[in-house]
Protein backbone atom coordinates (compact mmCIF):
# COMPACT_ATOMS: atom_id res chain seq x y z
CA UNK A 1 0.00 0.00 0.00
CA UNK A 2 1.30 3.44 -0.86
CA UNK A 3 2.13 5.84 1.93
CA UNK A 4 1.86 8.85 -0.34
CA UNK A 5 -0.46 11.54 0.87
CA UNK A 6 -3.24 12.44 -1.53
CA UNK A 7 -3.46 16.00 -0.25
CA UNK A 8 -0.08 17.02 -1.64
CA UNK A 9 0.35 17.74 -5.30
CA UNK A 10 2.97 15.99 -7.35
CA UNK A 11 6.33 17.64 -7.87
CA UNK A 12 8.74 17.73 -10.78
CA UNK A 13 12.36 16.67 -10.17
CA UNK A 14 15.12 17.15 -12.73
CA UNK A 15 17.56 14.23 -12.86
CA UNK A 16 21.23 14.75 -13.64
CA UNK A 17 22.98 11.94 -15.51
CA UNK A 18 24.80 10.71 -12.40
CA UNK A 19 21.46 10.26 -10.59
CA UNK A 20 20.61 7.62 -13.18
CA UNK A 21 23.81 5.73 -12.31
CA UNK A 22 22.81 5.36 -8.63
CA UNK A 23 20.57 2.27 -9.00
CA UNK A 24 23.27 0.26 -10.76
CA UNK A 25 26.18 1.42 -8.58
CA UNK A 26 24.51 1.50 -5.16
CA UNK A 27 21.37 -0.65 -5.56
CA UNK A 28 19.05 2.20 -4.56
CA UNK A 29 15.70 2.57 -6.32
CA UNK A 30 15.89 6.30 -7.01
CA UNK A 31 12.28 6.53 -8.14
CA UNK A 32 10.70 4.89 -5.11
CA UNK A 33 13.15 6.42 -2.65
CA UNK A 34 12.55 9.94 -4.01
CA UNK A 35 8.80 9.45 -3.63
CA UNK A 36 9.34 8.17 -0.08
CA UNK A 37 11.68 11.04 0.81
CA UNK A 38 9.24 13.69 -0.43
CA UNK A 39 6.05 11.93 0.63
CA UNK A 40 4.28 12.67 -2.64
CA UNK A 41 4.05 11.71 -6.28
CA UNK A 42 7.01 12.77 -8.38
CA UNK A 43 7.30 13.55 -12.06
CA UNK A 44 10.88 12.74 -13.06
CA UNK A 45 12.36 14.97 -15.76
CA UNK A 46 15.42 14.29 -17.91
CA UNK A 47 16.55 17.24 -19.99
CA UNK A 48 17.59 16.56 -23.58
CA UNK A 49 21.26 17.55 -22.95
CA UNK A 50 21.41 14.95 -20.15
CA UNK A 51 20.01 12.29 -22.47
CA UNK A 52 22.51 13.31 -25.17
CA UNK A 53 25.35 13.06 -22.63
CA UNK A 54 24.25 9.52 -21.72
CA UNK A 55 23.96 8.54 -25.39
CA UNK A 56 27.50 9.79 -25.99
CA UNK A 57 28.83 7.80 -23.02
CA UNK A 58 26.93 4.70 -24.16
CA UNK A 59 28.47 4.96 -27.61
CA UNK A 60 32.07 5.97 -26.93
CA UNK A 61 33.33 5.08 -23.47
CA UNK A 62 35.09 2.04 -22.02
CA UNK A 63 32.95 -1.05 -21.53
CA UNK A 64 32.04 -0.45 -17.85
CA UNK A 65 30.98 3.17 -18.46
CA UNK A 66 29.22 2.17 -21.69
CA UNK A 67 27.24 -0.50 -19.82
CA UNK A 68 26.33 1.93 -17.01
CA UNK A 69 25.29 4.62 -19.49
CA UNK A 70 23.13 2.14 -21.42
CA UNK A 71 21.44 1.17 -18.14
CA UNK A 72 20.94 4.86 -17.29
CA UNK A 73 19.38 5.44 -20.72
CA UNK A 74 16.92 2.61 -20.09
CA UNK A 75 16.03 4.19 -16.73
CA UNK A 76 15.52 7.56 -18.43
CA UNK A 77 12.65 5.97 -20.35
CA UNK A 78 10.69 6.07 -17.07
CA UNK A 79 11.07 9.86 -17.11
CA UNK A 80 9.65 12.67 -19.14
CA UNK A 81 12.30 13.82 -21.63
CA UNK A 82 12.15 17.60 -22.01
CA UNK A 83 13.75 19.19 -25.05
CA UNK A 84 15.95 22.12 -24.09
CA UNK A 85 17.76 24.46 -26.43
CA UNK A 86 21.32 24.26 -25.14
CA UNK A 87 22.94 26.67 -27.63
CA UNK A 88 26.31 25.04 -26.97
CA UNK A 89 25.98 25.35 -23.18
CA UNK A 90 27.36 22.75 -20.82
CA UNK A 91 24.81 20.25 -19.50
CA UNK A 92 25.14 21.58 -15.95
CA UNK A 93 24.41 25.12 -17.17
CA UNK A 94 21.20 23.86 -18.79
CA UNK A 95 20.17 22.09 -15.58
CA UNK A 96 20.82 25.21 -13.48
CA UNK A 97 18.89 27.43 -15.89
CA UNK A 98 15.85 25.16 -16.12
CA UNK A 99 15.78 24.44 -12.36
CA UNK A 100 15.89 28.17 -11.61
CA UNK A 101 13.25 29.07 -14.23
CA UNK A 102 10.88 26.25 -13.25
CA UNK A 103 11.67 26.49 -9.50
CA UNK A 104 12.05 22.71 -9.21
CA UNK A 105 14.54 20.54 -7.30
CA UNK A 106 17.38 18.63 -8.95
CA UNK A 107 18.65 15.13 -8.15
CA UNK A 108 22.43 15.07 -8.53
CA UNK A 109 25.51 13.78 -6.74
CA UNK A 110 27.83 16.21 -8.53
CA UNK A 111 29.34 18.42 -5.79
CA UNK A 112 30.04 21.39 -8.06
CA UNK A 113 26.51 21.32 -9.49
CA UNK A 114 25.03 20.90 -6.01
CA UNK A 115 26.88 24.01 -4.82
CA UNK A 116 25.75 26.03 -7.84
CA UNK A 117 22.14 25.01 -7.25
CA UNK A 118 22.27 25.77 -3.52
CA UNK A 119 23.77 29.20 -4.30
CA UNK A 120 20.54 30.03 -6.15
CA UNK A 121 18.32 28.34 -3.51
CA UNK A 122 17.37 25.31 -5.61
CA UNK A 123 16.79 22.22 -3.43
CA UNK A 124 19.03 19.25 -4.24
CA UNK A 125 18.34 15.56 -3.73
CA UNK A 126 21.46 13.42 -3.44
CA UNK A 127 22.71 10.03 -2.31
CA UNK A 128 23.99 10.08 1.26
CA UNK A 129 26.36 7.45 2.69
CA UNK A 130 25.94 5.36 -0.48
CA UNK A 131 22.67 3.98 0.83
CA UNK A 132 19.88 6.54 1.14
CA UNK A 133 18.62 9.72 -0.41
CA UNK A 134 18.65 13.06 1.36
CA UNK A 135 17.69 16.58 0.47
CA UNK A 136 19.56 19.84 0.84
CA UNK A 137 17.06 22.70 0.94
CA UNK A 138 13.34 23.08 1.45
CA UNK A 139 10.68 21.85 -0.93
CA UNK A 140 7.28 23.43 -0.58
Secondary structure, DSSP 8 states (H G I E B T S, - for coil): -----TTS--EEEEE-GGGGGHHHHH---HHHHHHHHHTS-EEEEEEHHHHHHHHHHHHHS-HHHHHHHHHHHHHHTTSEEE----TT--HHHHHHHHHHHHT-EEE---HHHHHHHHHTT--EEEEETTTEEEEES---
